[in-house]
Amino acid sequence: MYTYLDKINSPADLKKLKPEQLPALAEEVRRFLLETVSTTGGHLGSNLGAVELTIALHYCFDSPQDKIVWDVGHQAYTHKILTGRRERFPTQRQYKGLSGFPKRCESEHDAFGVGHSSTSISAGLGMAVACDLEGTKNHAIAVIGDGSLTGGMAFEALNQAGHLKKNLVVVLNDNEMSISKNVGAFSSFISRKMTGRYFRDLKKEMQGLLRNIPAIGTDILHFARRAENSLKGFLTPGSLFEALGFDYLGPLDGHDLPQLVEVFNNISQLDGPLLVHVMTTKGKGYKPAEETPSKYHGVGVFDVATGKGAPKAGSKSYTDVFGETIVQLAEQDPKIVAITAAMPDGTGLNRFAERFPKRFFDVGIAEQHGMAFAAGLAADGFRPVTAIYSTFVQRAYDQVFHDICLQNLPVTIAMDRAGLVGDDGPTHHGVFDLSYLRHLPGMTLMAPKDENELRHMLKTAVYSGAPMAMRYPRGAGYGVEMDSELKSLEIGKGELLVEGNDVCIVAIGSTVYPALQAAEALKGRGISAGVINARFVKPLDANLILSAAGQTGRIVTVEENALQGGFGSAVLELLFDNGRQDVKIKRLGIPDHYVEHGSQAQLRKDLGIDAEGIAAAVEGFVKS
């Protein structure tokens, strides 16, 4: 089916090809990516853009001896295909299949497990130091995108790498940033020639010769260095990286394989640190993705011929409802501002950005800065709403504590994709937020049972005058009727949905409706189960929960969060603190292990927190 790709099961097979055959291989890889990702979904645009770059890296370096670290991993599909996983690639992001991200346990060529951004340079530097301590001459190569480079951690790593002077190669895969206006044949030519061994050896010899000229040699050397830096600064955008201690090379055309191979072959013979600036086109080779790259960053199943995805069925997503509601609130209140970390579309804030461009702020992949920035706005009288995926709020824990809660500033944290997110797996499941936020003094923490309750919770949070966090799941709501008027909820007040005599199921957020279904099923099994929608994890509705405990003597908590320190733990603490050790309690949620990728429905079934699982657990609990 493929002339070259079918013969490649390892980087060693790739090296058997002649350089002039590599462009044809790149086209085969691109075709293979389109055929597979269109049927499985995944990260398409970034991977189409990194095909030639990946081929060149594996052609010139020796993985796994040379360590290639992919930042985030959104661009690592070609890497997986070339390292022995081509036949299994159609299972990527599928239940029990390949991960959508590099994983150390999956292949010896996956040097580092990734999923969150801006980590590659730090990890790569650690590997470069390890090679130095072991006395090997292997290289560490960190491949980082221009978006990930906005993360402060990346610059912290660059700073130390420039100081340590180890053999670290940083490849900046740039497909958006304006720092790259100077792309052209001459600057590319200069970068390729400056990496050649002849030029590098000549440079070292000239430096030694000048140092040995009595009286004036050192001054001439300083002048020569200034002249070199001025030339580079004029021709290339690398002054920042040179200032951090890197030799800067580029910009290079990231789709010109002969050029990339020449530069990487030269680099493989050099000592670092080096930064190679590569310009790529997101979605390269697939017109719909090239024209609208943001729509093809992460895709579901789609038709390659038209670029159209399968029609979405069902109700509006929680993300859409959040986006509409914050616009509705902001229409009436000029003090409301919205903040996101490089996810305006993913968080539903694109509507807000269009309607209120001066009140919308995308801070880039910099969640820590985003939280402190929101705190500054709140300190000056505004009502900031930060919309960030739950898994990425983890990156800003200290700012939530120190900058928001400690100062009791009215920042609303809207945590999208809370709970099990599905195909992206353990790096993206938002199953820890209830645990790491509920113990912060001053924090109010809540989760809606459906999309209508989300709207009221958002208003509650914005006008609370205190730190508030709200979590809601990925995917569609229940299609419930929407109230015409938004209202603030009474903080710390839950609701009794069903009365029961044998047991009470106390559920939070996405588990409330499954708990109701379980209670209905239990009726047919002779068990009278009550259901409470807790609404708030902190503060809990103590009166409601204690009353139910007193009536039934049995409580079952259900959450889509880690059991350690989560919602069920909060209920346990409530019962203990009120002397109700006589009440029997069972907690359902995420056990003490990382949950792999798969559909949300499948994972909830596996963990026993769907309706059937809840009913079975409650029945066993009552009968025991």
N, C-alpha and C positions, 0 to 999 in steps of 0.2 A: 504493500500500500504506500509506503514511504521509501524512497530510494536510499536515504541516509539514516533517517531517524530510527528505522526498524533495526538497525545494526548497532545502535548505541545503548549499552546497558550500564556504562560506567564512564567516568572521565577518561580512563585509559583508552576506551574505544573511540572517544571523541578525538584524541590526539593522533589517531591513525589517519584521520582525514587530512587532505592537503589544504593549505590556507584558502585556495581559490574555490574549494567546495563548501566552505563555511556559509557564504550567503544563501546558497540553496538549502542548506540545513536550516537556517533561520526561517526561511519561508515555510518549510515543513513543520517546524515547531509552532509557528504562528497558526497554521491551519489546524494542527492538532489541538491547540488551546481553544480555538473557536468551536471546534466540534465537541469537545468535552465540556467546557464551561457552559455552553449553551444548553446542555442537558442536565447539568448538576447545579448550576449557579456558582457564584464565587466572585473573586476579585479579578476583573477582566482587564480594565484599561491599563493599570499599572504593570501587569504582567506582559501584555502585548508590547509595552514600551521598553521592557528590559530584556528582550530576547537576545539581541546581539551582544549586549553588555555581559550577560550571563555566559554565553558561549565563549566569548573572549577570555573571561576570567578562568573558566575551567580549562580552556585550551592552553593558557600560559602559566597557570599556577598548578600545584600538585595537591589537590584535596584528596584525602583528609589531612595529609601532613601540613600543608598550608591551610590555615583556618579561615574560612569565609563566613562572616557573620552578616546576616540580613536583618536590617532594621525593620521592625514590625513584621515583615514577612509577606506583605501584600504583593511583592514583586518576585517571590521565590518559586513560582510554579515551574519555570524553565529549569531552575536548579534541581527540583525534584525529578523532573522528566529525564534529565541527563545523568542522574545518579542512581539509576536502577529501579525507579518507581513508575516507569512509563506504563507498564501493563496494568498496574493498580490505580493509575491516576484517575480513571473514571469513578473511583470510589471516594475521591477527596471530598471532605465535608459531609460524607454520608455516614449513617450509623454504622459503627464498627469498621469504618474505612479509614483512608489516609486523612490526616489533619490538614486543614487549610493553611497551616503555618509550620515552619521548621520545628522539629521536636528531636531532642537528643536521642530519645529511645527509639526513634523511627529509622534513623540511618546514621552511620559513622560520618557521613558528609554534612550532617546538620550539627555544626560545631556548637551552636547555642540555641536554646529554645527562646522563641520570641512571640510577640503578639501585641505588646504595648510599645509605644514609640520611644525613640531617642536613646536606646540602650546600647546600640551596636558599637559605638566608639569606646565606651567604657569597657564592655566585654572584650572587644578586640584588643584594647590596650592591656588588659589583664593577661590575655593569651600571649601577646608580644613579650611581656615581662617574663611570663613563665618560660617561653622559648629561650630567652636570654639567660635565665637562671639555670636552665638545663643544658646550656651550651650548644643548642641547635641553631641552624641558620634558616629555619622555616619562617614564613611570613604570616602575619595576621592581616586580613583584609576586611574592613568594615564597609558595607554598602549601605548608604543612608540617603533617603530622599530629601528633597528641599523642604517638604513639610515637616518632617521629623527634625530637621536641623533647627527649627524654631524652638524646640524644647531646650530649656536651660541646661539640662543634664548633658546634652551634646556638647555645649560650649565648655562646661566644666571638664569634660573628658579631653577635648581638644587642648585646653590649657595645660593639663598635666602631661599629655602626650608630647606636646612641643617641648616641655621641660625635660622629660625623661630621655628623649631622642632614641627610642627603640624602633624596631623594624615594623612599624605600623603603616599600612596603606589605607587611607580613607578615600572611598570612591563616592563622590557626591553625584547622585543621579538626579539631575535637575530638569524638571519638565514644566516649571511655572515661574520661578523667581526672576525678578527684574535685574538681578545682579549680573546677568549673562548677556548683556547687550552686545558684547564685543566678539561674538562668534564669527569667525572668518578664517579664510585659508591661511593668512600670514600668522595669526596667533596660534593656530593649530600646528603649523609648521615649526614655529619656535619651540612649542612645548615638546613636540616629538624629538627634535634634535637635542634639546637640553636634557633629555633623559638618556641619551646615548652614552655608552661607556667612554668613548673617545672624548666627548665634551666634558664629562665629569672628571676624568683623569687629568685632562688638560687644566681644568679649573683648579684642582688640588695642587698641581705642579706650579701653576702661576702664583697661587697664594703663598706657597713655600718660598718661591724665588723672591717675591716682593718683600716678604718678612725679613729676608736676609740682606736686603740692601741697606747699608748703614744710613742712619739719620732720617731718610725720607721714605724708606720702604713701607713702614706702617701707615703713613699718611696716604701713600698711593693706594694701598690696599683698601683703606676706608673709602677713598674716592671711587675706586672701582666697584665696591659693593653698593654704594649709593647710586652709581650709574646703572648697575644691573637692576636694582630695585625700582628705579624710576622707569626704566624700559619696560619691566614687567607690569608696573602699575598703569602705564600708558596703554599697553597692549592687552592686558588681561585684568579681570576683576579679583585677583588673588591677594591683594594687599592685606586684607584682614587675616587670612590664613598664614601668610608669611610672618605677620606680626606675632602670631601665636606659636611660631617656631616650626612651621611646616614648609617644605618645598612645594610650591603650587604648580600644577600642570593643567593646562586647559585654557578655555573650554574646548572640548573635543566633541565631534559629532558621534553621538552614542549609537548610531545606526550604520556607521562606516566600519565594517569589520576589519578590513586590512589595517586601517589606522589604529583601531583599538588593539589589535594583536601586536602591532609594532611597539606601541607605547607600553603595554603590559609585559611584553617580553623584555624590554629594556628595564622596566621597574623591577622585575624579578631578580635582576642582578645587582640591585642597588640597596643601600641602607636607608631606613626611614628616619623620621616620619615624612610621609608624602601625602599630599591631597590631590587627587585626580578629579577634575571637574568635567563631568560628562553631560551633554545635552541630549535629552531624549524627548520623544513625542508620546504622550499618554494615549493609549489606544492605537498605536502605530499599526498600519496595515488593515485596519477595519474602519471604514469611513464613518459609520454612525458613532463609534467610540472616539474617533479623532475630532469630530465636530462638536460633540457634547460629552466631554470626558467625565464630568461629574456624575452623569447618569449611568455611566458604565464602570464606575469605581467598584461597587459591589452590586452584582446583578443576580436575579433569579433565573429561572428557565426562560429562554428567549429563542426566537426564530432568527437564524443567522442571515437569511436572505433579506428580511425586512428590518431586523433589529428590534422588533417589537416583542415585549414580554407577554406572558399569559395574562389575560384579563383578571383583575383583582376582584374577587367575590367577597360578599359579606359586608360587614359594618366598617365604619371609619376606624382607623388605628388610634390608639391612645396618643401617639405622637401628633397626629393631625388634630385631634381634639384639643390637646395642649396648645398647639400653635394657633388655632382659631381663638381660644379663650384668652390667651395673653394679649392678642390684638384687640379683642373686645374690651378688656380691662384698660389697655393703654389708650384707647380712644377717649376714655373719660378721665385719664390721669396722666398728665405730662411728666410726672415724677417716676413713672415706671420705665426702667431701662432693661435691656436684655443682653446677656453675655453668653457666648459659647466658645468652645475650644476646637476650632476647625471643623465643626459639624453643624452648620446652619441648616442644611437639608435634613440630615439624620435626626436632628432634634425638633424639627418643625418650625424653626425660627426664621426660615426663609421668607415667610409671609410678613413677619414683623420687620425684617430687614428692608423689604420693599416698601412697606407702609411708613416706617419710621427710621430712615437710614441714619439720622443723627443720633438716635437713641439705641442703636444696635452696635455691638462690639464683638468681633471675632478676634480673639487674642492669639489664634494659632494653637499649635499643640503645646500648650503651656498652662495646664490646669492650675498649677500652684499660683502663677501670676494672676490667672483669671479670678481666683477666689479672693486674693488680697486686693485686686483691683475693684472687685465688687464691694469689699469691706470699705475701701476708701470712698466709693460713691455713697454707700449707706451712711458713713460718718458725716457726709455733707448734705444729708436730707433726702437722698433719692431712694427709690425702692427697687433695687437690683434683683433680677431673676437670672440665676445661672443655670442653664440647661446643659447637662453633661451626662453621658452614659454612666450608669452606676459603677462599672468596673474602672472607669477613669477618675471618678471622684476619689478613689483610693489614693491616687497620686498627689492629692492636695489635702491629705488628712491634717497635716500640721497647720495649714492655713485656716482650715475650718475651726480647729481648736483655738489657735493663738490669735488670729486676726478677726474672726467672726464671733465665736462663742464667748471667749474670754472678755470681749468688749461689749457683748450683748447687742450686736449690730443686726438690724433687720434685713438680712440677706435670705432670699428664698433659693433653696437648692432643689432644682427639679431633676430627679434622677431617672432618666429614660433607660430602657432595657434592664430594669431591675428583675432579679430572678434568673431563670434559665432562658438563655437567648437562643439556644439551638445549635446551628451548624458551625458557628465559630468556636465553640468549645470552651475549655477551662480558662483561657486567658480573657474571655469576654463575658462569661456568666457573671451576673451581678448579684451574687448570693452572700455577700458579706456586709452589706451596708447597714442593715439593722444592728449587727453586732458592733461595728466600729463607730457608729454614730450615737447609739442610745445612751452610752455612758458619759457623754460630754455634758457637763452642767450647762443649763440654759437652752439646750437643743430640744425642739419639739419635732417629733418624727411620726409621719403618718403615711397611709397607703389607701387608695380608693378601691372599693369593690368593683366599680365599673366606670365607664367613661363620663357618665353624668356626675358622679360623685367627685371625679377628678376636677371638674370645673369648679365646684364649690370649694374644694380643698385649695385650689390655686388662689382663689380670692381670699380664703382664710389666711393663707401664708403671707400674701403680699401686704395685707393690712394688720398683721399680728403685732408689728412693732418689735419683733424678736427674731432670732435665728430659727428658721423652719426648713425642714427637709421633707420632700414628698417623693415617694418611689412609685413607679408604675411600669407595667411589663411591656415587652416587645409584642407587636402584633395587633390584631383587631380587637375592638371592644365587643360588647354583647348586643349592640343595636338597641339599647334601651332608649326610652323616650327622654328627650332633653328638656329640663326645666327652662322656662322662658326667662326667669330672673335668677341671677347669681346671688348667692347668700353666703355669709360667713358661718361656718360651723362652730358649735361650742367646743372649745379645745378640751381634749381629754374625755369626750363623751362618745361612747359607742352606741350600738343599737341592737336590741334583741329582735331577731328576725323570726325565730321559731321557738316556742316554748317546749321544754321536754322534761321528763321526770326521771329518766334513767341515766342520762349523761348529757353534758353540754359541750358542743364543739365550738371553741373560740378561734375564729379564723381572722386572718388579716390579708387585705389586698387581693391578689389574684386567686387566693384559695377560698374565698367566701362562697362563690357560686358552686364550685365543686363540693363544698361542705353542705350546701343546701341540697344538692342532688343526692349526696350520701345520706342525709337525714331522711329524705323521701324514700330512698331504697330501704333504709333500716326499718321503716314502718312495716314493710311486708315481712320483716324478720322478727317482728314483735318487740322492737326496741324503740322507745320514745326518746329521740335525740333533739335537744335544743340547739340553736345556732345563734351565735353572737358575731356580728360584724364589729370587730374591735375599733376599726378606723385608726386609732392612735396606738402606736407602740410606746410612745412616751409623750405625755403622761397616759398611763392606762386608766380606763374607767373602773376604778377599784370597786365602787358600789355595785356595779352591774355584774362584774365577774365574781365577786364574793357572794352575791345573792344567788347566782347560778350554782356556785359551788355548794352553798348551803342546801339548796333544793335537791340537787342530784347526788352530791358526794363524789362525783366523777367529772373531771375536766380533760378534754382532748384539745391540744393546741395544734394548729396547722399553719405552716408558713413556707414560703419559697425562699428560704434563707438558711444559712448555716445554723444548726441547732446550738452550737457553742456560743453562748452569749446573745442569742437572738430573741425573738418574740416569746417563744416558749419559756426561755430562761427568765424573762421579765415576769411572766405569769407565776412561775415557781417562786420567785423572790417575793411577789405580792402575797401569795398564800402563806409562805413561811413568816414573813414580817407581821402578818396579822394572826398568827397562831393557828393557822388552819392546816397543820401537818396531817390531820385526819383525812383530808381530801385526797383521793387517788387521782394521779395525773399522768397522762401520756402525751409525749411530744412527737409530732410528725414534722419532718422538714428535711434539710440536706445534711446527711451524715458527715463524719469527719474524714472526707476524702474529696479529691477534685473530680468533678463530673466531666466526662468526656463529651464529644460532640454527637449530635443526633437531633432529630426533630424535637420541638418542645413537648409535643404529646407523648412521644416515645420515652423521653427522659422523665417526665412526670409519672408515667406509668411505672417505669423501672424503680423510681424512688417512693412509690406508694402515696403520692400526693395528688393524684387525680381522684375523681369521684369514687371510682371502684375501689381504689386503694384505701381511701379514707374510710369508706363503709366497712371494708374487711377489717381494718385495724380497730375501728370502734367496736365492731361486733366481738372480735376476739378479746378486747379489753373489758367489755361489759360482762361477757360470759366467764371470764377468768376470775 
